[in-house]
């Protein structure tokens, strides 16, 4: 392992670093010694189904990218898989896990990330076919909306009216951007909203809160750079508008 990669791994596994696969498959491991008890058939396939199956299932199962759900398909990509999860480029999420609570978050926990990296670095063993899960069902990506009217913010901004926040949309976020966004409520409480980490424009999806958040008038949104914009989308009303955006944001 290179010094640079070893350093990156230390940062990730220490929790200081916050997942599109490489465009070329990694080199084979045909002659590498197996140095791990983690196997594809027991641990890795279950992570792949839960976090990658909606894209990387076979096309007959609804996959939209190249298949990775069998050992034969995944084996040649093992090195790329290890590198890309280590860099938090796969699964494609773009935000720090645990800063804010999102129901469509497919990001890996530190323990799950370590399983994949240790499997890849330990020779990427297949395991025993009897350990494969039965009746695999790949999760489908649910529709993120609809949402009601929202508020677009840029720079530190005070909300002129309250909103029941349902989702955060990266309307204009720079490629590879990293910054934290918080809401300072009128009573002084701070709510973490989202922490972008090496955001990629290809990660074009709303960040849907697991539980809508009441954000009252007078709340100050901190952390958005002045040259970038986020949309705070409200919970849909009984008669949702198509794409209403309320731009009434008073700069502090």
N, C-alpha and C positions, 0 to 999 in steps of 0.2 A: 504494500500500500504506500502511495506517495506521501511525503510529508504534508503536502497541501490537503490531500484528502483526509489524512488522519486528523489534521487540525479541524477541518470542517465537521468531521464526525464527532469530535470531542465537544464542539460547540453545540451541535444538535442534541446530543444525548445529555448534555448538561442543562438543556432547556433554554439556552440563550438564543437559539436560532428558531425561527418560527416556521399539489404535488401535481404537459405534453411530453411523452417519452422521447428519448433521443431519436434522431431521424435515421440512425443506422444501428443495427443490432450489435451487441457487444460480442467480443470474441468468445469462442467456446471454452468449456471447462473440462474437456474430455479427459485430460490427464491430471487434473487437480486432485489432491487428496481431500477426502471428506473429513472436516474437522468440527462439524456441528451435528447436534441431534435434531435440529429443526428441519422439517421436511416439507416439500410442496404439498404432498397428499394429506398431511395432518394439519399444519398451521397456515401455510401460505395461501392455499386455495380458498380457505374461509375468509381471509382478509380480502383477497381479490374479488370474490363474489360480492361481498358487502360494500366495498369501496370503489371497485373498478368495473363491476359487471354490467352496469347500464351502458357503458361504452365499449368495453373490451370482451363482451360475450361474442360467440359466433353470430354471424349475420342472421342465421335462421332463428336465433333466440333474441333478436332485436338489437344486436351490437351495431355500433356505428363506426368503430375503428377496428384495427387489426386484432384478431382474437388472441387472448392470453389465458384462457380458462382451462387449458390442459397443459400438462407438463411438457408435451412435445412442442406446443406453441410457445410456452413461456421460457423454455430452457435457453434458447439462443439470445433472449433479451435480458437474462438475469443481471448482467453487469449494468446495463442501461437502467433497469429497474432500481437497483441499489443506488446508483448515482442520482436518479431523478427524485426518489423519495427523500434522499439525504438533502437535496437542494430544495425540497418542498415544492417541486414543480408538478408532482403527481401525488395523489389525485389533484386536478386543477381547482384550486380554491382561492389562494391569494391573500389569506388573512391568518393571523395568529389564532390557533385553537385555544379557546378558553377566555378570550377577551371579547365579551359579548357571547350570546347563546343563540345559535341559529339552527333551525330545524333542517335545513338542506346542507349542513356541513358534512362533507365527506372526508375531511382531513384526518390524518392518522394521529393517534396519541403517540407519545414518546415511546411507550412500550411496544406498540404495533410497528412503529418505524424501526425500532431496534431488531425486532423479529426478522423483518425483510432484509435488513442490511447484514445481520449475522448469518442468515440463510445464504445470501449471495456470496459473502466473503468466506463461508465455510464449505464452498464447493457446490452449492445449489443442489443438494440431493433430492431425489424424487420421493423416496419413502415407500410405503406399502399401499397397494391399491385398496386394501380393506379399510384403510383409514379415510378414504375419500367420502365426503358427505353424500348422503342419499337424497335423491329428488331435489337437485339444486334448482332454486328459483331466483332469477336475477331481479333485483329491485329496479323498478321503472322510476325515472325521474318524474316527480310530480310537478304539475303546473304550479308556478310560483305565485300566481295572482288569482283573481284580479285584485288590484289595489285602488284605493280612493285617491282623491287629490293629494298632492304632496308639496313639500317645501324644498326648494333648491338653495343650498348654502355654499358659500365660498369664503374662505378666511374665517376668523372668529366672528360669529353672528348671533344676535339676540332674536329669538322668535317673537313675532308680533302677536301670534295667536297660538293656542295649544294644538297638539296633534296626538292622536293615538297611533303611535309608530308601529308599522307592520313590517317594513323592509327598508334596507339601505341600498341604494343603487349608485354604482360608480359611474356617474354621468360623464365626467371628464377627469380621469385619474391617469397620471403619467405612467408610462411603461417603466417597470422596476421601482415604482414608488414605495416608500416605507414610512408610515406615520400613524400615530394613534389619534382617534377621534373620540372625544368624550362630551357628555352633556352635563353642564353645571346647572342644577335645578335652582329655582328661586330660593329654596330653603338652605342652599349651600351644599346639598348632597351631590356627589359626582357619580354619574352612570357611565360605565364603559360602553361605547357604541361599536367601534370596530378598529382593529389595528391591521392596516395593510402591511404586508411584508413581501417585498419583491413582487409586487402586483404585475400581472401581465395583461395586456389588452385582450388577449385571447380568452381570459377568464371573464367572459361577458355574461354575468348572471347576477340577479339580485341576491342580496344577503337577507334571508327571510327570518325574522325573529321567531324563536320558538313560542314566546309569549309576548303579545303586543305590549308596548310600553307607553304609559301615559306621560307625555312630555308637555308640561303646562306653558302657557304664555310667559315670557320673561326668561325662559331657559336660554343659556348661552352655549352654543356649540363651539367647542375648541378643537383645534388641531388640523383643520383643513387648510392647506396652503392657499394663498390668495389667487394663484393662477390655476387652481383646480376646483372642481365642483362635485358635490354629492347631492342626490335627491333623497329626502326622507319621505318615504311613501306611507300614506295613512291606510288604516284598515278600510276596506271597501264598505260603502254605505249600502242601504237597501237598493238604491238605484245608482250604481257606480258610474262615474263619468269615464270617458275613454282614456284620456291622458292629461287630465287637468293638473296643472302645476301652479301653485300659489307662490308667487315670487315676493310676497310681502315679508321681507326679512330686514330688520333694522340692524345695521352694523353698530357694534358697540363702540 
